[in-house]
Amino acid sequence: MKKYKLKLDWTDSEKSQLQTLKREETFNQAIKDLLDRGSAMGQKFNSVDQDMQIEIVKDIVDYFQNEAGA
């Protein structure tokens, strides 16, 4: 039985479109991963008591104030 090999000749435009799709897919996956991580962090935040939530928010504010002043 003879095996056939399919050879695709891509135009430069098609190659460019394929690269764009790959970048968009990577970007979309990165955003999805960040949203998943944010959701998990939100669930952890919601599971602690209010005093702990206040301390966490204070730490976050302090961190960003220190970064801005750096």
Secondary structure in CASP SS format (residue, H / E / C, confidence):
PFRMAT SS
TARGET T0000
AUTHOR 0000-0000-0000
METHOD secondary structure of the structure
MODEL  1
M C 1.00
K C 1.00
K C 1.00
Y C 1.00
K C 1.00
L C 1.00
K C 1.00
L C 1.00
D C 1.00
W C 1.00
T C 1.00
D H 1.00
S H 1.00
E H 1.00
K H 1.00
S H 1.00
Q H 1.00
L H 1.00
Q H 1.00
T H 1.00
L H 1.00
K H 1.00
R H 1.00
E H 1.00
E H 1.00
T H 1.00
F H 1.00
N H 1.00
Q H 1.00
A H 1.00
I H 1.00
K H 1.00
D H 1.00
L H 1.00
L H 1.00
D H 1.00
R H 1.00
G H 1.00
S H 1.00
A H 1.00
M H 1.00
G H 1.00
Q H 1.00
K H 1.00
F H 1.00
N H 1.00
S H 1.00
V C 1.00
D C 1.00
Q H 1.00
D H 1.00
M H 1.00
Q H 1.00
I H 1.00
E H 1.00
I H 1.00
V H 1.00
K H 1.00
D H 1.00
I H 1.00
V H 1.00
D H 1.00
Y H 1.00
F H 1.00
Q H 1.00
N H 1.00
E H 1.00
A H 1.00
G H 1.00
A C 1.00
END
